[in-house]
Amino acid sequence: MIVAAGGGGDAVAAAMLHAALYGDEDFGVILTYAWDRLLIDPIPGPRGARDFTGLRPITPTVSAVPAEARPIAPAGSTLPLLAAALPHTFALLDPGQGAVGITCQLEELISHLKPVSIDLLDVGGDILARGDEPTLKSPLADALTLAAASQVNAPVRLLIAGPGLDGELPPDELRPLLGPLVHTLTAKDVGPVSSILEWHPSEATAMLAATARGVRGTCEIRDAGLLVPLTDEAPRVHEVDLGQALTRNNLASALRDTTTLNEAEAHSREICDFSEIDYERNKAARLKGQKPVELDAEAALSQLDRFEAGARSRGVTHVTFRRITAAFNLSGSQRGALRQLLMKSRPDQYDAPLWRVTTTS
């Protein structure tokens, strides 16, 4: 069983890592949030079981999300699509009852499944944040799973894949915190999720897959244009002592006795000086009522030339499609159309699943 610490792309990475570590005979269970942010889900915060139809109960508090499940409109979720594309069982992690509720879900699932191993996986490493880092953007989901995993009556192995790839903690800060090397991902490991990376919006997992395929350089991500190094360290997976991670993560330590998501948010505001769900609420309010900018092919390619010229001046070799979409002031729903246009017009610049910036104008 693998617990995707932050949901979203961590669930895709969990499927990739499961095949690499455990083979493809027993596909196992991936326990993950339905928390796809505003790129997929227009409603701020995570989705719970009440937000879906067609779930399949596993235990009293845990349900599987099969391919036929559907989020109740206007909510959105990538989990049914993942279930349709992959052989794993995706079980829904619901943070509505805080860390206490997540602990109960973990314990029920462990008692029911009796898994031979339990891994808690985080892509990037922000699960190791203290909480006061200026680059920290989304600590709450990871802190909740860390707080819960530290309380279950079973051994849990904490794994960090792609140190620094989430753009939240720099690799130099993460490096001394990492334990033994568990695996270095390769192009073969990416194979099972290749088709998913063509549409899934996760930037950290996209860069993890790209570096596993040998891509190196500097990638620009998010609407803020953060720079992330794509190095030989990026496709590595390290074990980290879970107890030491909890001691370091002030937010996770504070969340252990929380029984509601609101309570967890309050701790995040106190310790980190913000709640990522507040950020989503504010962004959703800004986007409400905005009319999408029409995608004009000729104008978009001209804008791409100007964008790449600026990116080269910043030392950027690659960008995510999410970054290009934001830079072009397009909505998340237009990301797919923009991606198709660029790949059709300039296919040689596609370093799957990233976009390679041309070296000359």
Beta strands, then each sheet from edge to edge (+ up, - down):
strand 1: 2-4
strand 2: 29-33
strand 3: 52-53
strand 4: 56-57
strand 5: 63-64
strand 6: 70-71
strand 7: 89-93
strand 8: 119-123
strand 9: 157-161
strand 10: 181-184
strand 11: 217-221
strand 12: 226-230
strand 13: 236-240
strand 14: 318-319
strand 15: 350-351
strand 16: 354-356
sheet 1: 7+ 2+ 1+ 8+ 9+ 13- 10+
sheet 2: 3+ 6-
sheet 3: 4+ 5-
sheet 4: 12+ 11- 14- 16+ 15-
end
